[in-house]
Amino acid sequence: MAADILLEIFVLFFLILVAPVLSRFLKLPVIVTEIILGIIVGPNILGILSDTEWLYTMALIGFIYLMFVVGLEVELNLLKANIGKVLMITMGSLLVPFLLGYVVALVYNLPPLFIGVALSTTSMGVILPTIKEFSAGEEFSQVLLGSAILVDIISMFLLAFIIEEEFLTFDKLLLLMIALSGLLLITCMLKRYRKIRKTLRSFIATYHTDVRLSLTLIFGFAILAEFVGVHAILGSFFAGLFISEFEEKVEGLVEKLLSFGYGFFIPVFFITVGIRTVARFLGFEKYESLSMGLAMSARLSLIIAAAELGIAAGIISPEVYSVFVLLAIISVLLSPSLAKMLIGRKTIVVSKETPIP
């Protein structure tokens, strides 16, 4: 038993190691390569790895950590300077797929609100690694990330309301507001009072306490988010925002956190997506469902989460669930390459010395 688990762990680390090398050779984004490798070693091809409970747990941690990195790399000052562009892109990203999904759902007698909102999510799991890999310009990156974050936050709240009308009771909403207010107060105090900052720096100066504290905040915020009825990744995102306000005061903290995430947990998430992909297509039968899926705008991570929520709540059928998963995979395979081809000519300069995360 132990030998089997150790073999699976070795294979996982080997895939994480070779993915960047293959991505350079194949000229594909690393995340695409990781998903392809996951499909190959998954239960329906080589059968080396399967969707076990421990792997699912690692992938969930990777997803949470990915959203933490998103928050960590968002610069609020730059977002404020581009708030007009962010809001315009956000509205377009929400309305266009929502209306398209709503109309198509009516045609196929599906729940229109759920389909519309689910398709309004963004491919944050694709956007962040792709921007890092293609070395996008600062303003472009912040506008894109800011828009994606707003779209995801709005979409997730709407999904939660649709699936469970009472997901946010008054007590939980009050708790959420108190928590956010407390976070804002602590941020202001730490930024204003030097003695507090000095004491904190002396506390985290030894035994990598800065990393330990950051990890505690990530999962503490994630648990709080789950408790009030929203997805854990929103909590980890706010943890990233919080830490980003002070990362300049702690030497090398961001580099430590990024290497920790991109070195293991985030690649595990994308490899697991590949492992779970082929098996989930076995229930796919209807050609009309396929045509419906291909007509919709492509998204990745949260659309899979939305599909899981929808089928668990009995809102969508297994066939429609398969369409959502297929749509997400098509998105993650095509979107980064198209972004590189279409945007790279004007706004993205790829450096040969830039390491691929």
C-alpha positions in Angstrom: 0.0 0.0 0.0 2.7 2.4 1.0 4.8 1.4 -2.1 1.8 2.2 -4.3 1.4 5.7 -2.8 5.1 6.4 -3.0 5.1 5.4 -6.7 2.1 7.7 -7.4 4.0 10.6 -5.6 7.1 9.9 -7.6 5.2 9.9 -10.9 3.5 13.2 -9.9 6.9 14.8 -9.1 8.3 13.4 -12.4 5.4 15.0 -14.4 5.9 18.3 -12.6 9.6 18.1 -13.5 9.3 17.3 -17.2 6.2 19.6 -17.9 8.3 22.8 -18.4 10.8 21.0 -20.6 8.0 19.5 -22.8 6.2 22.9 -22.9 9.3 24.5 -24.4 9.8 21.7 -26.9 6.1 21.7 -27.9 5.8 25.5 -27.7 2.7 25.2 -25.5 1.9 26.9 -22.2 3.0 24.9 -19.2 -0.6 24.5 -17.9 -1.7 23.0 -21.2 1.3 20.5 -21.0 0.4 19.6 -17.4 -3.2 18.8 -18.3 -2.1 16.8 -21.4 0.3 14.8 -19.2 -2.5 14.3 -16.7 -4.8 12.9 -19.4 -2.0 10.5 -20.6 -1.2 9.0 -17.2 -4.9 9.0 -16.2 -7.1 5.9 -15.7 -8.4 5.8 -19.3 -5.0 5.8 -21.1 -2.0 4.5 -19.2 -3.7 4.1 -15.9 -0.7 5.1 -13.8 -2.6 7.7 -11.7 -6.2 7.8 -10.7 -8.4 10.4 -9.0 -7.7 9.2 -5.5 -8.7 11.1 -2.4 -5.2 12.2 -1.5 -4.6 13.5 -5.0 -8.0 15.4 -4.9 -6.9 17.0 -1.6 -3.6 18.1 -3.1 -5.4 19.5 -6.2 -7.8 21.4 -4.0 -4.8 22.9 -2.1 -3.3 23.8 -5.4 -6.5 25.6 -6.6 -6.7 27.5 -3.3 -3.0 28.4 -3.6 -3.4 29.5 -7.2 -6.0 32.0 -6.1 -3.8 33.2 -3.3 -1.1 33.9 -5.9 -3.6 35.9 -7.9 -4.3 38.1 -4.9 -0.6 38.3 -4.1 0.2 39.7 -7.5 -2.6 42.2 -7.9 -1.5 45.8 -7.3 -4.4 47.7 -5.9 -2.9 51.1 -6.8 -2.6 50.1 -10.4 -6.1 48.7 -10.4 -7.5 52.0 -9.2 -5.6 53.8 -12.0 -7.4 51.6 -14.5 -10.8 51.3 -12.8 -12.6 52.5 -15.9 -11.1 49.8 -18.2 -11.6 47.1 -15.5 -15.3 47.9 -15.1 -15.9 48.0 -18.9 -14.2 44.7 -19.5 -16.0 43.2 -16.5 -19.4 44.2 -17.8 -18.6 42.8 -21.2 -17.2 39.5 -19.8 -20.3 39.1 -17.7 -23.1 40.1 -20.1 -22.0 38.5 -23.4 -21.6 34.9 -22.1 -24.6 35.3 -19.8 -27.0 36.3 -22.5 -25.6 33.7 -24.9 -25.9 31.0 -22.3 -29.4 32.2 -21.3 -30.7 32.0 -24.8 -29.2 28.6 -25.6 -30.5 27.2 -22.3 -34.0 28.3 -23.2 -33.7 26.6 -26.6 -32.6 23.3 -25.0 -35.0 23.6 -22.1 -32.2 23.9 -19.5 -32.1 26.1 -16.3 -31.3 29.5 -18.0 -30.1 31.4 -14.9 -27.7 28.7 -13.9 -26.3 28.2 -17.4 -25.9 31.9 -18.0 -24.1 32.6 -14.7 -21.9 29.5 -14.9 -20.7 30.6 -18.3 -19.9 34.1 -17.1 -17.0 32.9 -15.0 -13.4 33.5 -16.1 -10.4 31.3 -16.7 -8.4 32.6 -13.8 -6.6 29.3 -13.7 -5.4 30.0 -17.2 -5.0 33.8 -17.0 -2.5 34.0 -14.3 0.0 31.4 -15.4 -0.3 32.6 -19.0 0.4 36.2 -18.1 3.4 35.1 -16.1 4.7 32.9 -18.9 4.2 35.5 -21.7 5.6 38.4 -19.6 2.6 40.6 -20.3 2.9 44.4 -19.8 2.1 45.7 -16.3 -1.0 47.7 -17.2 -2.4 45.0 -19.4 -1.8 42.3 -16.8 -3.5 44.4 -14.0 -6.5 45.3 -16.1 -7.0 41.7 -17.2 -6.5 40.3 -13.7 -8.7 42.9 -12.1 -11.5 42.2 -14.6 -11.2 38.5 -14.1 -11.3 38.8 -10.4 -14.4 41.0 -10.4 -16.2 38.6 -12.8 -15.4 35.6 -10.7 -16.5 37.2 -7.5 -19.8 38.4 -8.9 -20.4 35.0 -10.7 -19.7 32.9 -7.6 -22.0 35.0 -5.5 -24.8 34.7 -8.1 -24.2 30.9 -8.4 -24.4 30.5 -4.7 -27.7 32.4 -4.6 -29.1 30.3 -7.4 -28.1 27.0 -6.0 -29.0 27.7 -2.4 -31.2 30.7 -1.8 -30.3 30.9 1.9 -26.5 30.4 1.6 -26.0 33.8 3.2 -28.1 34.3 6.2 -28.1 37.7 8.0 -25.8 36.3 10.7 -23.3 35.0 8.1 -23.4 38.2 6.1 -22.8 40.1 9.3 -19.8 37.9 10.2 -18.4 38.4 6.7 -18.6 42.2 7.0 -17.0 42.1 10.5 -14.2 39.9 9.2 -13.5 42.2 6.2 -13.7 45.3 8.5 -11.3 43.7 10.9 -8.9 42.9 8.0 -9.1 46.5 6.8 -8.4 47.8 10.4 -5.4 45.5 10.8 -4.0 46.5 7.4 -4.3 50.2 8.3 -2.7 49.7 11.7 0.2 47.7 10.3 0.8 50.3 7.6 0.6 53.2 10.0 2.4 52.2 13.2 6.1 51.4 12.8 6.5 49.8 16.2 3.9 47.1 15.3 5.7 46.5 11.9 9.1 46.3 13.7 7.8 43.8 16.2 6.2 41.7 13.5 9.4 41.7 11.4 11.4 40.5 14.4 8.9 37.8 15.0 9.0 36.4 11.4 12.8 36.8 11.0 13.6 33.3 12.1 12.7 29.7 11.1 10.9 30.8 8.0 8.1 32.1 10.1 7.0 34.5 7.3 6.1 31.5 5.1 4.4 29.7 8.0 2.4 32.8 8.8 1.4 33.2 5.2 0.2 29.6 4.9 -1.8 29.9 8.1 -3.5 33.1 6.7 -4.2 31.4 3.4 -6.1 28.5 4.9 -7.6 30.5 7.7 -9.1 32.9 5.2 -10.3 29.9 3.1 -12.0 28.3 6.1 -13.7 31.6 6.9 -15.0 32.0 3.3 -16.4 28.4 3.4 -18.1 29.2 6.7 -20.0 32.2 5.4 -21.1 30.3 2.3 -18.7 31.2 -0.5 -15.9 29.2 -2.1 -12.6 28.9 -0.2 -10.7 30.4 -3.1 -12.2 33.8 -2.4 -10.8 33.6 1.0 -7.3 32.7 -0.2 -7.5 35.5 -2.7 -8.2 38.0 0.0 -5.2 36.5 2.0 -3.1 37.2 -1.1 -4.3 40.8 -1.2 -3.5 41.2 2.5 0.0 39.9 2.3 0.7 41.8 -0.9 0.3 45.1 1.1 3.4 44.1 3.2 5.5 41.9 1.0 8.0 44.7 0.4 8.6 44.8 4.1 9.6 41.1 4.2 12.6 40.4 2.1 12.2 37.5 -0.4 8.7 36.5 0.9 7.0 36.6 -2.5 9.7 34.6 -4.1 9.4 31.9 -1.4 5.6 31.7 -1.8 5.7 31.6 -5.6 8.3 28.9 -5.7 6.4 26.9 -3.1 3.2 27.2 -5.2 4.5 26.8 -8.7 7.0 24.1 -7.6 4.3 21.7 -6.5 0.7 22.5 -5.5 -0.4 24.5 -8.6 1.0 22.0 -11.1 -0.7 19.2 -9.1 -4.0 21.0 -9.7 -3.6 21.1 -13.5 -2.4 17.6 -13.7 -5.4 16.4 -11.7 -7.7 18.2 -14.1 -6.2 16.1 -16.9 -6.5 12.9 -14.9 -10.2 13.5 -14.2 -10.9 14.7 -17.8 -11.3 11.5 -19.9 -13.3 9.6 -17.3 -15.9 12.4 -17.0 -16.5 12.2 -20.8 -17.8 8.6 -20.6 -21.4 9.8 -20.1 -21.3 12.1 -23.1 -23.7 11.0 -25.7 -25.9 13.7 -27.3 -24.6 15.5 -30.4 -26.9 18.4 -29.7 -25.3 18.9 -26.3 -21.9 19.0 -28.0 -23.1 21.7 -30.4 -24.5 23.7 -27.5 -21.2 23.5 -25.7 -19.1 24.6 -28.6 -21.4 27.6 -29.2 -20.6 29.0 -25.7 -17.7 31.1 -24.6 -14.7 29.1 -23.3 -13.9 29.1 -19.5 -11.9 26.9 -17.2 -11.7 26.5 -13.4 -14.9 28.0 -12.0 -17.0 26.5 -14.7 -15.9 23.1 -13.5 -16.8 24.1 -10.0 -20.1 25.4 -11.2 -20.8 22.1 -13.0 -20.0 20.1 -9.8 -22.4 22.4 -7.8 -25.1 22.1 -10.4 -25.1 18.3 -10.7 -24.8 17.9 -6.9 -27.9 20.1 -6.5 -29.8 18.2 -9.3 -30.0 21.4 -11.5 -28.2 19.9 -14.5 -28.1 16.4 -16.0 -24.9 14.2 -16.4 -25.0 15.1 -20.2 -25.0 18.8 -19.5 -22.3 18.3 -16.9 -20.1 16.6 -19.6 -20.6 19.6 -21.9 -19.3 21.9 -19.1 -16.2 19.8 -18.6 -15.5 19.5 -22.3 -16.0 23.2 -22.7 -13.5 23.9 -19.9 -10.9 21.6 -21.4 -11.2 23.1 -24.9 -10.7 26.5 -23.2 -7.6 25.5 -21.3 -6.1 24.0 -24.5 -6.8 26.8 -26.8 -7.1 30.1 -24.9 -3.4 30.5 -23.8 -2.1 29.7 -27.3 -4.6 32.1 -28.9 -3.7 34.8 -26.4 0.0 34.4 -27.2 -0.7 34.6 -30.9 -3.2 37.5 -30.9 -2.0 39.7 -28.1 1.7 39.0 -28.2 2.3 41.0 -31.3 1.6 44.3 -29.6 1.4 44.0 -25.8 3.5 40.9 -24.8 7.2 40.6 -25.2 8.5 37.1 -24.4 12.0 37.0 -22.8 14.1 34.0 -23.5 15.5 34.4 -20.0 12.1 34.5 -18.3 11.6 31.2 -16.5 8.4 29.3 -17.0 6.6 28.8 -13.7 
